[in-house]
Amino acid sequence: MQDHSPRQNGEISRREVLAAGAALLAASMAHAEEKSPSVPGMPGPFRGRVVEVLHKGSVLDNKVQAEPVEKMISRGMCELTGEKDETAAWKKLFSPSDIVGVKVSPVGRPLSISQPETLLAIFKGLNLAGVPNKNIILFNRYEEEILACGFEKIVPEGVRIGYGAKNYDDVQTGLEGYDPNNYVEFVKVMTNVDAGVPANHRSHLCNVVSKEVTKVINVAALKDHASAGVTMALKNMSHGMTNNVCRTHTSTDNNWCGTFIPAVVGGIKTFREKVVLHIGDGLIGTYDGGPGIWNPHFRTWEYRSLLFATDPVAMDRIGWEILDAKRISEGLPKLAETGAKGKNPGHESFDMRQPEHVFLAGKAGLGESDITKIDHRKITIAS
């Protein structure tokens, strides 16, 4: 990646950020590599493979259509796993004894989210694999975001709702709903908190993932992000399943999502063990002003696509390419060039966006970040 940030008054360059991040990741990954058992997880059995299924009838006037989405899910799972029928495809990754957490992405509501139609098709697929509804938990970091999207109204009978905390909190260091023994630790703390308190340095994994489920399906939305550049599979884990994450982007010049995201996902070995499937919801994507509608520049488009992978890094790398292509078509700079000190300065919240977390995650062994080595299978369903 080119160094697009100016170097003044002792500022570090993008290259130095990458070097520092690599060192941080090496330290955080050492323990994870030693301890990770041989189980399905990241990058999973299909490293570097990203299946993208498009259907022009899947979204009409910003309304997602259930029947096309069911066809997209079925085709995507078969193509990802190499199986000829959907039941066999789901059985490749899930068994009746599994307790499966389905992680939603609600922040881009009401349009750019894990769509209810996508979730219902996933529940159906899990049932095909023999997973009963009582063994499925739809979850998110905050209950209030689940309720704001109305997810609790669409889940089939028996499917449970889970969350880390009930409501949003800037500081986010409370441990209710989080595992006190499953965390990663960093020097930085949230502004104006006591640096002498260990919890202020730690990001703890939510109990749903740590203690309640055996496997996780990560249903991420395709969106750009003001600080991370792209928010998809990796960030839906790092910022969507742990606490104390606001400290990563508190001000224009305090943005370290680029190193935090891969260090958290790589440093918490439970992610590597349990998150076995990533489905990227690009039915309605966000190409500017993400992650939410509070940004006056928030803009969505009907991309009409779903992406499938066991490799979150490869999925995010393809998502990054998709977003850059859309941004260029709209006269916007590429994500890696965007920031208050880069391009588009009057509309940006941080000095530079930091999509390099995708490359760092690749260096950490979480998946394939080299675009030339990614098997991107793009399928269009006509009807």
C-alpha distance (Angstrom), angle and dihedral (degrees) to the residues before:
residue distance angle dihedral
M1 . . .
Q2 3.77 . .
D3 3.79 121.3 .
H4 3.80 103.3 -112.7
S5 3.80 99.8 164.0
P6 3.82 120.4 95.3
R7 3.80 116.8 -116.8
Q8 3.80 109.7 -134.1
N9 3.79 136.4 140.5
G10 3.78 93.7 6.7
E11 3.80 96.5 -49.4
I12 3.79 114.7 158.8
S13 3.78 121.2 -121.1
R14 3.78 126.7 -121.2
R15 3.79 88.6 -108.3
E16 3.80 90.4 56.1
V17 3.81 89.9 48.5
L18 3.79 89.3 54.9
A19 3.81 91.9 47.7
A20 3.80 92.1 49.2
G21 3.77 90.4 46.3
A22 3.78 92.3 51.5
A23 3.80 90.4 53.1
L24 3.80 90.8 48.8
L25 3.78 91.4 49.2
A26 3.80 92.9 48.9
A27 3.79 89.4 57.2
S28 3.80 95.3 43.7
M29 3.80 94.2 46.6
A30 3.79 98.3 49.5
H31 3.79 93.9 81.0
A32 3.80 93.5 40.7
E33 3.80 93.4 53.2
E34 3.80 91.8 50.8
K35 3.77 95.3 48.8
S36 3.84 105.4 35.7
P37 3.81 110.2 112.2
S38 3.78 123.8 -143.7
V39 3.82 99.2 -90.7
P40 3.81 134.6 126.7
G41 3.76 108.8 -81.7
M42 3.77 140.2 102.5
P43 2.94 124.9 23.2
G44 3.78 82.5 5.2
P45 3.80 132.1 -172.6
F46 3.82 94.0 -45.3
R47 3.78 104.2 52.4
G48 3.79 112.2 -179.0
R49 3.82 94.4 9.5
V50 3.81 118.5 124.1
V51 3.78 119.6 174.8
E52 3.78 115.8 -161.6
V53 3.81 119.8 -169.0
L54 3.80 121.0 -168.6
H55 3.80 128.5 -169.8
K56 3.80 120.3 178.7
G57 3.80 90.9 -153.1
S58 3.81 95.1 53.4
V59 3.81 94.0 91.3
L60 3.80 125.6 31.3
D61 3.81 119.6 178.8
N62 3.82 91.0 -17.6
K63 3.80 91.5 -52.1
V64 3.80 117.2 119.9
Q65 3.81 115.4 -134.3
A66 3.79 116.5 -138.2
E67 3.82 101.4 -150.7
P68 3.82 96.9 53.8
V69 3.81 90.2 45.7
E70 3.81 91.3 54.2
K71 3.81 89.1 53.3
M72 3.81 90.6 48.3
I73 3.80 92.7 51.5
S74 3.80 92.2 48.4
R75 3.81 94.0 48.0
G76 3.79 93.8 43.4
M77 3.79 94.7 51.2
C78 3.81 92.2 47.8
E79 3.80 92.8 49.0
L80 3.80 92.6 46.2
T81 3.80 95.5 49.8
G82 3.80 99.1 33.2
E83 3.81 92.1 -123.2
K84 3.81 123.4 137.6
D85 3.80 98.4 -138.0
E86 3.78 133.2 39.0
T87 3.81 96.7 -119.9
A88 3.79 91.8 56.8
A89 3.80 90.1 45.6
W90 3.80 93.6 56.5
K91 3.82 91.5 42.9
K92 3.80 88.1 57.3
L93 3.81 89.4 70.6
F94 3.81 105.9 20.3
S95 3.81 138.2 46.0
P96 3.83 133.4 -167.8
S97 3.81 91.8 -102.5
D98 3.81 93.6 58.3
I99 3.78 123.2 107.1
V100 3.79 103.1 -148.8
G101 3.78 127.0 -157.8
V102 3.81 115.7 -156.5
K103 3.81 108.6 -156.8
V104 3.80 112.9 -153.5
S105 3.81 129.8 -158.7
P106 3.84 108.5 -139.4
V107 3.82 104.2 158.4
G108 3.82 97.5 96.3
R109 3.79 92.4 56.8
P110 2.92 139.0 -174.2
L111 3.81 95.9 25.9
S112 3.82 112.6 8.1
I113 3.80 103.7 55.9
S114 3.78 142.8 100.9
Q115 3.78 93.1 -63.4
P116 3.83 118.7 -127.0
E117 3.81 89.3 -128.7
T118 3.80 90.1 55.6
L119 3.79 91.4 49.4
L120 3.80 93.4 48.7
A121 3.81 90.4 52.2
I122 3.81 89.3 50.4
F123 3.81 92.0 51.3
K124 3.81 88.3 50.8
G125 3.80 90.3 51.2
L126 3.79 92.5 50.7
N127 3.79 88.9 50.9
L128 3.81 88.6 53.5
A129 3.81 87.5 56.6
G130 3.81 89.0 53.5
V131 3.80 96.7 -103.3
P132 3.83 107.0 143.3
N133 3.81 120.0 -138.7
K134 3.80 90.7 -112.2
N135 3.82 87.3 64.4
I136 3.82 94.0 54.7
I137 3.81 123.1 88.9
L138 3.80 121.6 -172.5
F139 3.79 105.2 -155.7
N140 3.78 147.0 171.0
R141 3.78 137.4 172.9
Y142 3.83 92.4 -99.6
E143 3.79 128.1 36.7
E144 3.81 91.6 -152.7
E145 3.83 90.3 63.4
I146 3.81 90.8 51.7
L147 3.79 89.7 52.5
A148 3.81 92.8 44.7
C149 3.82 88.8 58.5
G150 3.80 93.4 43.4
F151 3.80 92.3 -125.7
E152 3.79 91.3 144.4
K153 3.83 88.2 63.1
I154 3.80 96.4 55.8
V155 3.82 103.1 44.5
P156 3.82 115.4 108.7
E157 3.79 119.4 -111.0
G158 3.78 111.0 -74.3
V159 3.82 97.5 23.1
R160 3.79 108.8 122.2
I161 3.80 130.6 -139.9
G162 3.81 119.4 -132.8
Y163 3.79 136.9 177.3
G164 3.77 144.0 165.7
A165 3.81 100.5 -127.7
K166 3.78 131.3 4.4
N167 3.81 97.0 -128.9
Y168 3.80 141.1 22.0
D169 3.79 115.9 -91.5
D170 3.83 125.9 -178.2
V171 3.81 94.1 -145.0
Q172 3.82 96.9 40.9
T173 3.79 99.2 -177.5
G174 3.80 97.8 126.5
L175 3.81 113.5 117.2
E176 3.79 100.1 -149.6
G177 3.80 104.0 119.6
Y178 3.83 92.4 14.2
D179 3.80 132.7 93.9
P180 3.84 110.6 -110.5
N181 3.82 90.6 -157.2
N182 3.81 99.6 47.7
Y183 3.80 112.3 69.4
V184 3.78 148.4 108.4
E185 3.79 122.1 -124.6
F186 3.82 130.9 -143.2
V187 3.79 133.9 177.0
K188 3.80 94.5 -121.9
V189 3.79 121.5 87.3
M190 3.78 135.0 -173.3
T191 3.81 115.0 -81.2
N192 3.82 114.8 -86.2
V193 3.82 96.8 10.9
D194 3.80 126.7 120.6
A195 3.81 108.2 -89.9
G196 3.81 88.7 -161.4
V197 3.81 92.3 69.2
P198 3.84 110.4 89.5
A199 3.82 93.7 -147.8
N200 3.80 89.6 62.9
H201 3.82 89.7 63.5
R202 3.80 95.5 47.2
S203 3.79 137.5 81.2
H204 3.81 109.6 -156.8
L205 3.79 126.1 -156.9
C206 3.79 116.0 -116.9
N207 3.81 116.9 -105.5
V208 3.81 92.6 -120.2
V209 3.81 90.8 67.4
S210 3.79 97.7 30.2
K211 3.80 100.2 45.7
E212 3.81 114.1 6.0
V213 3.80 109.8 48.7
T214 3.78 135.6 51.0
K215 3.81 95.6 -157.0
V216 3.80 138.2 17.9
I217 3.80 133.6 -148.2
N218 3.79 108.3 -155.9
V219 3.83 108.2 -149.5
A220 3.78 103.2 -170.4
A221 3.80 128.1 179.1
L222 3.81 121.0 -127.7
K223 3.81 104.1 -115.1
D224 3.74 143.7 141.4
H225 3.80 116.3 -123.9
A226 3.79 131.1 -148.0
S227 3.81 94.3 -133.6
A228 3.82 107.0 19.2
G229 3.80 96.1 39.5
V230 3.78 93.6 -138.4
T231 3.79 126.4 31.5
M232 3.75 115.1 -164.8
A233 3.82 134.5 108.5
L234 3.82 100.6 -13.7
K235 3.79 97.2 44.3
N236 3.80 92.6 43.9
M237 3.81 84.1 64.2
S238 3.82 103.1 38.1
H239 3.80 96.4 42.8
G240 3.80 99.3 22.0
M241 3.80 101.9 51.2
T242 3.83 103.8 34.0
N243 3.79 135.6 58.2
N244 3.83 131.9 -126.2
V245 3.81 95.3 45.3
C246 3.81 102.4 130.9
R247 3.81 88.2 80.6
T248 3.81 88.1 73.7
H249 3.82 94.0 70.7
T250 3.79 114.0 19.5
S251 3.81 101.6 137.7
T252 3.80 143.3 6.4
D253 3.80 93.0 -85.5
N254 3.83 97.9 33.5
N255 3.78 104.8 75.4
W256 3.81 119.2 129.9
C257 3.80 101.3 153.4
G258 3.80 87.3 121.8
T259 3.81 92.2 71.7
F260 3.80 100.7 22.8
I261 3.81 96.7 60.3
P262 3.83 98.8 56.1
A263 3.81 93.2 35.9
V264 3.82 91.3 56.1
V265 3.79 95.7 43.6
G266 3.80 91.7 44.7
G267 3.79 96.4 38.8
I268 3.81 96.8 52.9
K269 3.80 102.5 67.8
T270 3.81 91.8 -163.7
F271 3.81 88.1 73.9
R272 3.79 90.4 55.8
E273 3.79 91.8 48.2
K274 3.80 103.6 41.8
V275 3.81 111.0 28.2
V276 3.80 99.3 85.2
L277 3.82 103.6 157.3
H278 3.79 135.2 36.8
I279 3.79 121.3 -165.3
G280 3.79 114.7 -173.4
D281 3.79 112.4 -151.6
G282 3.79 106.2 -147.3
L283 3.79 96.5 154.9
I284 3.80 87.7 112.9
G285 3.79 110.3 12.3
T286 3.80 132.7 -171.8
Y287 3.80 115.9 -129.7
D288 3.81 100.4 173.5
G289 3.80 139.6 19.2
G290 3.80 95.8 24.6
P291 2.90 149.0 -164.9
G292 3.82 97.3 38.8
I293 3.79 146.8 3.6
W294 3.81 92.7 -104.1
N295 3.80 85.5 82.3
P296 3.85 107.6 85.5
H297 3.82 88.5 -143.8
F298 3.82 93.8 56.8
R299 3.81 107.3 136.3
T300 3.79 130.4 173.5
W301 3.79 135.6 -172.6
E302 3.78 137.2 -165.7
Y303 3.80 100.7 -107.4
R304 3.83 92.6 161.4
S305 3.79 95.8 -152.9
L306 3.80 140.2 126.6
L307 3.81 122.5 -163.2
F308 3.81 127.0 -155.5
A309 3.81 129.8 -162.9
T310 3.78 145.2 139.2
D311 3.82 85.5 -150.7
P312 3.83 111.4 75.3
V313 3.80 94.1 -172.3
A314 3.79 94.0 55.9
M315 3.81 90.6 46.3
D316 3.81 92.2 51.6
R317 3.80 91.3 46.5
I318 3.81 90.3 55.3
G319 3.81 90.6 43.8
W320 3.80 88.7 53.0
E321 3.82 89.9 53.2
I322 3.81 91.1 49.5
L323 3.81 92.4 50.3
D324 3.80 93.4 47.1
A325 3.80 90.8 51.4
K326 3.80 91.7 50.9
R327 3.80 92.7 45.3
I328 3.80 92.2 51.0
S329 3.81 89.9 50.3
E330 3.81 88.3 54.0
G331 3.82 93.9 48.3
L332 3.82 94.6 -104.6
P333 3.83 127.0 132.5
K334 3.79 122.0 -105.6
L335 3.79 115.1 -89.1
A336 3.82 95.8 -108.8
E337 3.82 90.8 53.4
T338 3.79 95.5 48.7
G339 3.80 126.8 103.7
A340 3.78 147.1 94.5
K341 3.82 87.7 -82.0
G342 3.79 94.1 36.7
K343 3.79 129.4 42.7
N344 3.81 124.6 -30.9
P345 3.86 90.3 27.5
G346 3.81 98.8 167.2
H347 3.78 93.3 58.7
E348 3.81 101.9 42.8
S349 3.81 131.5 99.0
F350 3.83 98.2 -160.5
D351 3.80 136.3 43.9
M352 3.81 91.7 -112.8
R353 3.76 134.0 -4.5
Q354 3.82 113.0 -119.2
P355 3.81 113.6 -142.5
E356 3.82 87.8 148.2
H357 3.80 86.2 97.2
V358 3.81 84.9 85.4
F359 3.82 92.3 58.8
L360 3.80 92.5 43.7
A361 3.80 90.7 51.1
G362 3.78 87.5 53.5
K363 3.80 91.1 51.5
A364 3.81 88.2 50.8
G365 3.79 91.3 58.2
L366 3.80 96.0 -110.3
G367 3.79 92.1 125.3
E368 3.78 146.9 -51.0
S369 3.82 117.7 -48.8
D370 3.82 98.6 166.2
I371 3.80 104.0 102.6
T372 3.82 90.9 -153.6
K373 3.80 90.4 59.8
I374 3.80 97.5 46.9
D375 3.80 117.0 104.4
H376 3.81 98.9 -142.2
R377 3.81 107.4 -174.2
K378 3.80 109.4 -168.4
I379 3.80 115.3 -167.0
T380 3.80 127.6 -178.3
I381 3.79 119.7 -158.2
A382 3.79 109.5 -152.5
S383 3.79 98.5 -160.6
